[in-house]
Amino acid sequence: MNKPVTVTLGAMGERARAHVESGRYASLSEVMRAGVRALDREEAALDALLKAKVDAALADERPPVPAAEVFASIRDAAKARRGAR
């Protein structure tokens, strides 16, 4: 899809223009495409990290801890912290 798109960059507009003026990019369009590619890489990395965390959690052989126990432990820790002040 090669439709023209209008974007409002606000203060980032100056930074985008600086990239063009530095010669690193030939146009603002190139800067925007590079930004979208960077966002794609960042999201792919976060997805991979999340998948790895889920896989590790599912492979964990330790018995599950009941939610009531977890919340009781959190409440006890909060009370202890308040008492230590």
N, C-alpha and C positions, 0 to 999 in steps of 0.2 A: 504494500500500500504506500504510494508515494504522494499522498495528499499533503499540501502545506499545512503546518500546524502553528498556531500562535501560542507562545508561552510567555508568561510574565515571570521574570526571574528576580525582580526587585534588586537587592544589593548584590546578588549573585551575578547579575548581568555584567557588572564591571569586571568581576573575576573571569567570566567567560570571555569577554572581549580581550582581557589581558592575555589569555591563552592564545588567542588569534594573533594579537600584536607581537607576541614573543616569537611567532613563527612555528610554534609547535603544531598548530592546526591552521588549515587554510580558510576555515569559515566557522561561523557559530554553529552551523548544522553539524560539522564534524565534532565540535565540542559536545554538543547534545548527544550525538550518537555514542561518543566515548563514555559519556555519563551514564547512558542507558546500559551500555555493555558492562560498565563497572557495577551498576546496580544488579544486573543479571548475575554477575560473578559473586557478589556479596550474598544475594539471596540463595544461590546454589550452595555456597559454603555453609550458610546457616541451616539450610535444609539437610545437608549432609551431617552437620553436627547434631541436629535434632534427631535424625534417624539413628545415628550412632548411639546417642543417649538412650533412646527408646529400646534399641536392640540390646544394649547392655542391661537395661532394667528388666527386660523380658527374660534375659538369660541368667539373671541373678537367682541363685538357688536358695538364698536365705528365705526363711518363712516370712510372709507378709506381716506387717505390724498393724493391728486394728486401728482405725482412725481415732477411736475414743482414747486409746493409749497415747497416740501422737499428740492429740490436742491437750490431754492432761499434762503431758510432759512440757508442752509449750507454756501452758498456764503456770505450772510450777516454776519454770525458769523465769518467767516474767515476774512472778511474785518475789522470787529470790533476788532478782535484779532490783526491783523497787525497794526491797528491804535493805539492800546493800548501799543505798544512797544516803 
